[in-house]
Amino acid sequence: MSVLLLAAAALLAGPAAPQDEQPRVLPRVAPPKKLEVPERLSTEEIVEPLDRAVGFLIDSQRPDGTWGSQAPDCLLELGFALETYYSWQMGAHALGTMALAAGPENPARRAALDRAVEWLIEARPSTRGSDWDVDKVWSTLYGFVACVELLEDERLSQGELGARLDARGREFLEVLLAHQSEMGGWAYYDDPPYDRVQTWATSFCTALVLPSLVRAKERGWELEQRVIDRALKYVQRCMLPNGAYEYDLNPQARITGIEHINRIEGSLGRTQVCHWARVRCGDARVTPEEVEQGLAALFQHHGFLDHARTRPIPHEGFHANAGYFYFFAHYYASKVINTLPAERREEWHALLRPHITKTQWTTGAMSDFMDAGYALTSATAFSILALEEGMKR
C-alpha cells in the first residue's frame, strides 16, 4: 500500500524541475585582513590621526556647543531613566571640552572650545535618574575635573569667563561633597537601601577626581582636607597584594576563580588611574618601579581590553572587562607615564599610541562601547587627551 501511495505522489508532482548543468556554488567570502598594527609610534606618526580626531569633535559639535543627545540615540542603550542620558551627555561634554583645550589652537578649534565652555557653564545640573542610577555623579566628576583643568588655561581663566568657570566648578564640588560615600569614595550606581548618598563607591571614580580635589583646595575652594584624606585612603585600601585594584572596596577581597574582575587582567582599566591618583596626591608608596609594573601588565594582558572593546553589554569580556574601560584605561596610562622620570616616558608613550590609533574610524572618531553620541564623544576625547599627554609641545 505504501508503495502505491509513493507512486501516486510522484505522478501528481509532475515532471522534475530541470537541473543546471553546473551545480550552484555560493561565492566564497574572503576573510577580513588582519589589521597591521605597529608595535610603536613616534610623536610625528600620530599628528595626522590626532588632527582627524580633533576634526571629528569640531565637525560633530552642535551649534549650541554640545555633542550627542540628552535622549537615547542608539538602540543598544535603551532602558535607562531619561535623565541618565543627559548625565552621560554632560560627562562626555566635559571630556570633549578638555580635549579641545589640550592642543595647539587654530580658529576652528578655538571657536568650538568657546562654544563648549559656554555650554559647560550654563547647562543645568544633571539630577538623579532613579533609585539605583546615580549617573549624575559621573557627569559631576568630569564636570568638576574639567572646570579645574580649564581654570589653569590662561585663555579661559581671566576676567568674567574665569569667574564664571570658577563659580561652576564650585557648584560641581558642592554636589560631590554631598555624594561622598561613608567609605570615602564615589560611584554612579547604588544598592539597597537607597538613600541620598549612595551606599558604595568604586576605586576608579574616586581616583579620577582625587588630583583635582587637591588642586581645588590649593585654589582656595571650600574643601576640608579630610574629604581628600578619606578618598585617598579608599583608593589605597582597594589595592590588592597581586597589584590589582578592587572594583569596589570590600572587607574581604573578592577573588573567586581564575577569571575574576579583581585579578590583574580585570584591573587593567583601574590600575593606571589609581596609581596616577596616588602619585599625584604624594603617596610615596607608589614608586616609579611600581608604576612601570602596572604599565607592563597593561601591555602584557592588553588582549583582554581588545576583546572587550565595542562589546555593548557591560562587563561581558573576560575578567569582567567592559568595553567602556578601553579609552579610560589608555588616558590614565598616558597620565601615569608622565609621572615617571623624563627619560623613561617616551618609551611607554610609543607603546601606548598604536593601541589608540588602531581604533580610529574613517570619520576620525573612536568608540569602545557603542555608537551613541556620548560614547563617540567621550572615546574620541579620551584618545585626544591620551595622545596629547605624550606630545612634545
N, C-alpha and C positions, 0 to 999 in steps of 0.2 A: 504493500500500500504506500509506504513512504517513497519507494522508487517512482511510482506513478505520479505522486504529488510533485516531486522534484522535476520530473519531465514536463509536467503541465506548466510549472512555474517558468521553466526555461522557454517554452513556446510563447507564453504570454509576454515575456520580457522583450521579445523581438530580437532582431539581429544585434550582435555585439558592436559597440562603437569602434570605428576604425582606429587602429593604433598608429602612432607616429613611427616613422622609420627608425628614428633615433630616440632613445629614452630621454625624457626631460631631466636635466640636472640643474639644480639651483646654483647660481653663481657663488663662488666662494668669496667670503669677505676677508680681506686681508686683516690680520691683527694690527692693532694700533702700534705705531712705532714707539719704542721706549724713549722717554724724554731724556735727552742728553744734558746732564747737569754737571757743571764743572765742580771740582772739589773746593776751589777758592775763587773769589772775585776781588779785584782791586777796587779802589775808590773810583778810578777812571771808568771801569767797566759798568758801574751802576748808575752813572749820570743819566743815561738815556732812560732806563726803566724808572728811575726816581722822578724824572721830569714827566713821564707819562702818567705816573700815579698822581702827581700833583695836578696834572691836567685833568684827570678824571674828577678830582674833587671840585675843581673850578667849574668844569662843564656840567656837572650833575647838581650843582647848588641851585636852589630856587631863588627867585628874585628877592624874597624876604630874608635870605641868608641861611635858610635851613637846608637840611638834607633829609631824604626819606619822607616818612609819613607818620603821623600820630594815630594811624589806624592800620590794621593788618593789610599788607600789600604783597603777601606771599601765602599760598595755601598751606604751606608746611607749618606756619606759625599760628594757626587759628587755635582758639580755646582759652586765651587769657582774658583777663579783665581789660576793657578798653583803655583804661588809664595806664596799663602796663606798657602799651605800645608807645605812648607819649614818653614814658620814662626811658625806654630804650632809645627813642629818638633823641632825647636830651643828652643822655650819656654819650651816644655816638657823636652828637653835635659838638660836645666839649672836646672830644678827641680830634675831630676834624678841624676845629679851630686851632688847637695846639699844633697840628701838623702844618697848617698854612703858615703859622708863625715861626716854624722851626728852621726854615731855609732862607736862601737869598731872595730878596724882594724884586718883583717886577710889577708893572702896573696892574696886570690882571690878577696876580696873586694878592697884591695889597688890597685891591677893591673887594675881592672875595673875603679876605681876612676882616676888613672893616664891617662888612655885612654880617659875618658870622659872630663877631664880637658884640655887635649891637643886639642881635637876637639873644645871645647868651645872657646879656644884661637884662633885657626887657621881658623875656619869656616868663610866663607864670611858673611857679614851682610845681613840680610833679607831686602827686599825692598817692596814698596807699591804694592799690588796686583792689585788694581783697584781704581776707583774714590771714592767709598764708603767704601772700605775694607782697613783698616789701621792696619791689624794684625801684621805688623812689629813692632808696638808699644808694643803688647803683648809679643813678643819674646824679645824685648829690655828691657822691665820692668823686666822680670825674668832673663835675661842675666846680667843686671846690679846688681840686688839683689844677684845673685849667685857669681859674682866677689867680691862684698863687703863681703859676708859671707866667701868665701874661703880664702880671704886675712887675715882673723882673725884666720886661722888654721895654726899653726906653721909648719906643714908638707909641706904646699904649699906656704907659704909667703916668703920663704927665697931664696936668690940667683937669678939666671936667671929666674926660673919659677915664682917667686914672682914678678919680674919686668915685665914679660910678662902679668901676670894676672892683674897687676896694669894698664898697658897700655890698655888692652882690656876693663877693667872697665871704663876707661876714655872715650873710644870710645862709649860705650853704653850710658854713661852720656851725651855726646855731642848730640847724637840722641834724647835723652829725652828732653834736653833743647830746641831743635829745634821743638819739638812737644807738648810743654805745651800749652794748650788752653788759650784763652783770659780770661776764667773764673778761670784758675789756676790749672786745673786738666788734667788728661789723659784719653783717651778712644781708643778703637781699631776699631771703625766704625765712619762713618761721614755722615752728611746730607747735602743736597744742601744749599748754594752754596759751592761746593767742592773747597778746597784750600790746600796748603802745610800743614798748621796747621789745624787740624780738628776743627769743629765749636762747639763741645760739649765735655763733659767729664763725667766719671762715678765716683761715690763715692768709689767703691771698687778698681778700678785700681789706683786711686790716693792714697788711704790709704795703699795699699800693698807696695808701694815704698817709702813712707814718712820716716820711720825709717832708711832705707838705705841711703837716701839722707842726713840725719843728720850725719850718721856715715862717709859718704864720705867727707862731709865738714870738719869733725874732722880729717880726714886723710890728709887734705890739697889739695884736688882736687878743680879745678876751678869751684866754685859754689857759687853764690851770695845768701845771706840769704833771699832775697825777693822771690826767687824761692820756698824755703821751706815754707815761711810765706803764700804765695798765695795758695799753695797746702793745707796747714793745714786749712786755712780759708775756702777753698772749702769744705773739709770734715765736718768741724764744721757746716757750713750752710746747709749741707744736712740732719742734724739731725732734726727730726720732734718732735712735742710735745708728740706724743704717744710712743716715744722711738725708733722708726724705723729710718732708713736712706733712703732717697730717692735714687732711682737708679741713677738718674742724677738730678742736681740742676735746679729748675725752680723758676721763680719769685713768682709764686703762686703754692703751693704744690698740686700735683695731687693725690687726693684720691677720686675716683668716684666709689661708690658702696662698698659692703661688701667684695668683693673678688678682691682687688687691690694689685698690686705689692708693693705699698708703705705702706701697713699695716704691723704690726709686723710679721704676718705669711709669708709675701712676702719678708721680710728683713732679714730672718734668715741667709742667706749667706753673708750678708753685715754688720750686726750689730757687729759681733765679730771682723772683720778686722778693722772696723772704730774705735771701742773702743780701740783696741790694738794700732793702729797708734797714736791716740790722747794721750794715756797714755805714749807711748814711746817718744813722742815729748814734754812731760812735761805739757800737758793740765790738770790742776788740777780740771777742772770741771767734768772730768770723774773719779768719786770716785770708790773705791772698791765696794761699795754698788751698784753703777750703773752697774759696770761690772758684778756683780753677778745677777742682774736683767736681763741683756741681756743673760747670760748663762741659767738662769731659763726659759726664753722664748724659747730658743733653744730646751730644752728638753720637755717643755710643748707642743710645736707645732711641734715636730720632725716628726710627721706623714706626714706633707706636704713635707718634704725633702725625706722621704721614698717613697712617692707616685711619686715624680718626678724622682728619681734615675733610670737610664737606659732608660728613655724615650728619643728617638733620636731627637725629634723636640724641639728646644729651647723654653723654657717658656710655654710649654703646660701643666704644672702642675697647681694645684690650686694656686691662688695668683701669677700666672705667675712665679712660681719657675721653674728653669731649672735644668736638671739632672747634668750638669757640675758644679753646685754650691755645690754639696754634700760634696766632699772631701775638696774643698776650704774652706767651712764653718768650717769643723772639724779641719783642720790645724790651722786656725787662732783662733778657740776656744781654742785649746791647748796652743797657744802663749799668748792669753789674760789671761788664767788661771794662767800662770806663772808671771803675773803682780800683782797677789793677795798676801796677806801675806802668808808666807810659810806654816803656819798651815792650811790654807784653800785650798791648791792646790790639794792634793791627793784625797780629796772627789770628786772634779769635774772631775779630770782625770779618776777616777774609773768609773764614769757615762758615760764618753765620749768613753772609749775604746770599749765597746761592739758594738757601732754603727759603728765602723771601722772594727773590726774583723768579724762581721757577714756577711760582703760583700765579703769576700775573696774567690777566686776560688781555685780549687784543684792545679792549677799551682803556686799559691802564689800571683797571680796578683789580682788587684781590678779594677773595672770600674764603672763609674757613668753615662756614656753617651752612648758610643758605643764601639765596639771592634777594632777601628782604632788604629794603633801603637802609635800615640801621646797620645790618650786618655788613653790607658793602662799604658803608662809610667808616665803620669802626675798624674793619680789617685793613682797608686801604690806609687809613690814618695811622694805625699801629705800624704798618710797613714803612710808611714815610718816616715816622719818628725813629724807628729802629735803624733805618739806613742813615738818617741824618746824624745819629749818635756816633757813627763810625766815620763820618766825613771829616777831612782835614780842612776846615774853613779858615 
